[in-house]
Amino acid sequence: MKKLFIVVAVVAGLLCAGSAGAQTKIGYISVDNMVGLMPEVNRIDSMLNRYQVDSLNPEYASLLSRYQFKDSAWRDSTRTPVAVRKEIEKELPTMLYQLNNWDKIVDQLTQNKQNELLEPIYKKVYDAIKAVAKEKGYTHVFNKEAFLVAPEGDDMIAAVAAKLKVKLPPAGTRPGN
């Protein structure tokens, strides 16, 4: 009796899995490629350059100027009181570290700014992907880079581009092809 129950349970499980599998529709899209095709992305490079010129370069100049001032005050033992020299002595290593690693700091700040600027574009693309998936009956949508092999018919980039009113370049010239 116990064996019969197990066999019935396994068969029922397979039947349920088979019917659930028939309702599953899987699609995929390269989210980064779709974001790269968005017209707003073209302005981000110039915005990042402006950010570096207007914000980061003056910040570096200010840091360098403050460092030079404090360094000269620290070296001038005749005019700078001992207590002030000790306070400056604590600040100089941090400032020197920032100056020596400015390229890394700029890279990180620029990356943060880029992420901030791209966030609304990614949201727009994700919203369009969700809308297309719902319209076309996709139950699962994966990022294309997750697949080693995928059928051409389930690539959602054309449908999402149409939803966003973005013109796709010819198939051979699209990134990721």
N, C-alpha and C positions, 0 to 999 in steps of 0.2 A: 504494500500500500504506500509505503514511504517512497519507494522508487517511482511509482506511478505519479505521485504528487510532484516529485522533482522533475520528471520528464514533462509533465503538463506545464509546470512553471517555466521551464526552459523554452518550450515551444511557444507559450504565450508571450514570453519576453522577446523572442525572435520575431514573432508576428507584429508586436507593438513597435519594435525597433525598425522593422521593414516598412511599416506604414508611416512612421515618423520620418524615416529617411526619404520617403517619396515626397514629403512636404517640404523638405529642406532645399533651399536654393542658395547657393554660395556664389558670391561675387568678390571681385578684388579691384583695387585701384592703387596706384602709386600716389600717395597723398603729397609727398614732396614735389613730384613732377607737376601735379595739378596746381599746387601753390606757386611753383615757378612760372606757370603759364598765366597767372593772374596779372592783370595790367598794373595793379597797385605795387607789385614787387619792384617794378622798374624805378620807382621813386625812392625806394628804401636806401639804395646805395648812395644817392646824393644826400639823403637825410643823415646817413651815418657819417659821411664826409663832413657835412656841416656841423654835426655833433662834435667831431674831433677838433675841427678848427675853432668853433665857438666855445666849447666847454673844456675839452681835455687839454688842448695846447695852453690856454691861459692858466689852467690849474697847475700844469707842469712848471710854467714860468713863475707862478706864485710860490710853489714849493721850493724851487731852486733859489729864488730870491730870499725867502725866509731862512733856508738852510745857510746860505752864504752870510746873511746878517748874523744869525745865531753863532755860526762858526767863528766869525771874526770877533764877536763879543766874548765868546768863550776863550779865544786865544789872547785877548787883551786883558791880561790879569791886573794891569794897573788901574783901569777904569771900571771894570766890572766887579761888583762885590762877590765875595766867595759864595754866598747863598744863591745868587743868581747864576753863577757859573755852574754850581752843582745841579741846579734845575735844568739848565741848558744841556749839561752833560748827559742827562737822562733822555732828552728829546732828540739829540743828534743821531744816535744809532737808528732810530725809527725813520727819521727823515732820510738818512743816507740809504737805508734799505729801500725805501720807496723810490728814491732817485735811481738807484742801481737796477731796480726791477720795474721801471716805468713801462717798458714794452709789454711785460706780462700783465700789468695792471690795466693798461690801455686795451689790450686784447680782451680781458675779462669784462671791462666796462662796455666795450663795443659789442661784445657778444650779448650782454644783458640788454643793451639798448635795441639790438637787432631782434632779440626774442620779444621784447615789448612791442616793437613795431609790427612784427609778423603775427602776433597773437590774434588780432581781429581777422586777419586774412585766413589763418588756419580755422578759426571758428566758422567763418563763412563757408569754407570748403567742407568742413565736417557737417555743417547744417545741410548743405546741398547733398552730400553723400547720404545722409539719413533720409532726406526727402526722396531721392532717387531710389534708394533701397525699398522704401515703403511703397512707392509707385509701381516698381517693377517686381515686387514680391520677394525680394532677397531677405532671407532670414539671418544670414551671416555675411559680413563684409570684412575681408582681410586686407592688410597692406600688401601690395604686390610683392614686395621684397621678402615676405614670409614664405613665398612659394618657390620651389625649385622648378616645378613644371605646372603650368596652368593653361586651360583652354582659352583660346582667343575670345570666344563668345562671351565670357563672363567678366571681361575687363570693362569696368564701369566708367572709364575716363571720358569717353565720348558723351555719355548721358549726363555726367556731372558737369562737363564743360558746357553742354547745351543748357543745362539748368542755370548755370552762372553766366550764360551769354558770353563765353570765352571762345574765340576761334582757335581751333587746334592747328598746329603746323602739320605738314604732311607726315604720314606715319614713319617714314625712314629718318626724319630729322628731329623727332620728338626725343627729349631726354629719356633715358631708360629703355629705349627700344633696342 
